[in-house]
Amino acid sequence: MTRGALALDTLVNRGGVDRDILDAAAGLKRVAEGGTLDLDESGRRRAKYLADHVRAIAHEHGSP
């Protein structure tokens, strides 16, 4: 989770990110601060999509 948080933070700070990245960053921040997401099935599918999207971008930028 830490790697994902750092990758998201870097992307958001650089600017020019799409809505998916902003949503992923907001969700991860909420969880990191001790919150929960309480997702339904649709929300879980979107969370998986966002996680895959972030992983692909992180991999593209050199993070394992």
C-alpha positions as CSV (number, residue, x, y, z in Angstrom):
1,M,0.0,0.0,0.0
2,T,2.9,2.4,0.7
3,R,4.2,2.0,-2.8
4,G,0.8,2.8,-4.2
5,A,0.4,5.8,-2.0
6,L,3.8,7.2,-3.0
7,A,3.1,6.6,-6.7
8,L,-0.3,8.3,-6.4
9,D,1.1,11.2,-4.4
10,T,3.8,11.8,-7.0
11,L,1.3,11.7,-9.9
12,V,-1.1,14.0,-8.2
13,N,1.6,16.5,-7.3
14,R,2.8,16.6,-10.9
15,G,-0.6,17.6,-12.0
16,G,-2.5,16.8,-15.1
17,V,-3.9,13.5,-13.8
18,D,-7.3,12.1,-14.8
19,R,-10.3,11.7,-12.6
20,D,-9.5,8.0,-12.0
21,I,-6.2,8.9,-10.4
22,L,-7.7,11.6,-8.3
23,D,-10.4,9.1,-7.1
24,A,-7.8,6.4,-6.4
25,A,-5.7,8.9,-4.4
26,A,-8.7,10.1,-2.4
27,G,-9.8,6.5,-1.6
28,L,-6.3,5.5,-0.5
29,K,-5.9,8.6,1.6
30,R,-9.1,7.9,3.4
31,V,-8.0,4.3,4.2
32,A,-4.6,5.5,5.2
33,E,-6.2,7.9,7.7
34,G,-8.1,5.0,9.3
35,G,-11.3,5.4,7.4
36,T,-13.2,2.8,5.4
37,L,-14.7,2.8,2.0
38,D,-17.8,0.6,2.6
39,L,-18.1,-0.4,-1.1
40,D,-20.9,-2.3,-2.8
41,E,-20.2,-4.7,-5.7
42,S,-20.0,-1.9,-8.2
43,G,-17.7,0.1,-5.9
44,R,-15.4,-2.9,-5.5
45,R,-15.2,-3.4,-9.3
46,R,-14.3,0.3,-9.7
47,A,-11.7,0.0,-6.9
48,K,-10.1,-3.0,-8.6
49,Y,-10.1,-1.0,-11.9
50,L,-8.4,1.9,-10.2
51,A,-5.9,-0.3,-8.5
52,D,-5.0,-1.9,-11.8
53,H,-4.8,1.5,-13.5
54,V,-2.5,2.9,-10.8
55,R,-0.3,-0.2,-10.9
56,A,0.1,0.2,-14.7
57,I,1.0,3.8,-14.4
58,A,3.5,3.1,-11.5
59,H,5.1,0.4,-13.6
60,E,5.3,2.7,-16.6
61,H,7.1,5.2,-14.5
62,G,9.6,2.7,-13.0
63,S,8.0,1.6,-9.8
64,P,7.8,-2.2,-9.4
